[in-house]
Amino acid sequence: MHNEQLTLTQEWDKTFPQSDRVEHAKVTFHNRYGITLAADLYKPKGAAANQDAADGRLSAIAVSGPFGAVKEQASGLYAQTLAERGFLTLAFDPSYTGESGGEPRRVASPDINTEDFLAAVDYLSCRADVDPERIGILGICGFGGLAINAAALDPRIKATVASTMYDLARTSAKGYFDEQDTPEARMAQRRALAAQRTRDYAAGAYDRAGGVVDPLPADAPWFVKDYHDYYKTPRGYHPRSGNSTDGWNVTGTMSFLNQPILAYAGEIENAVMVLHGEKAHSRYMGEDVFKLLTGDNKTLVIVPGATHTDLYDGGGKDMIPWDKIQAFFEKYLG
């Protein structure tokens, strides 16, 4: 096993200001497929409330998402804020995106992206300043669904938060609000993607699908306007983010079309919080996955008035319920 030598930006290039209450470092780790992942490590300065008095080890949380974003955006904000609240945190770029390794760029996989969370747990478990029995994960948007899939696979994950989550397999196979849930609609997608594969192979390069549409058409759905307000403005724009720039490869998310990711969510024994905005277009996905969960350590939090992207960064209105997230992780990570 070895880490690829990645070129990492050392200056602060996040979409949020740097905190003077945490220590920050760039780190790398590898997953089971040999891909080296780039991450920002955040550690509280001084003694933390959840620090073990005997050995000084901390509870830790790995964070990723949204789908198509990078660690300099929402996941970094979550990680830094939770570090301010006493946890060692790790915000990472998934495989094939941002500063992480993997070729070709801008492809996704339900298997590999779930593995990315598990690899983060591997890394955190082997750090001398982390208690391996007190590790959680937090996934945002599409990585919320992948975080729940990871929790179903890996009992080392003692607590999971899925914030403003998407079930990517569901939207790929059925469309938004399940409005394209027919064999004919899925076959049309398969034919289009198969034809694109042929074109890409013949050209020796992968076409990009484009990020969030810009400029906005007059008839853009309201949730697309929300995405534009985050990814295409100074609020959340980042040059390494596919959503801010030229998007995924056209075939980049193809495998989600017939690979459901939440089949065993009901078998998760450890704690899960599903966090969603009251006005989020994706709320139905969070509420439906919550119905699959079992046990008295599962929590559904609906944030009044919040849209999908309000839970990326607070939407300028402090919409992220930090106290509830902190209390959840403190309860289940100790």
Summary of the structure (lengths in Angstrom):
residues: 334
radius of gyration: 18.9
end to end distance: 31.8
largest distance: 61.2
contacts: 1192
relative contact order: 0.14
helix: 34%
strand: 19%
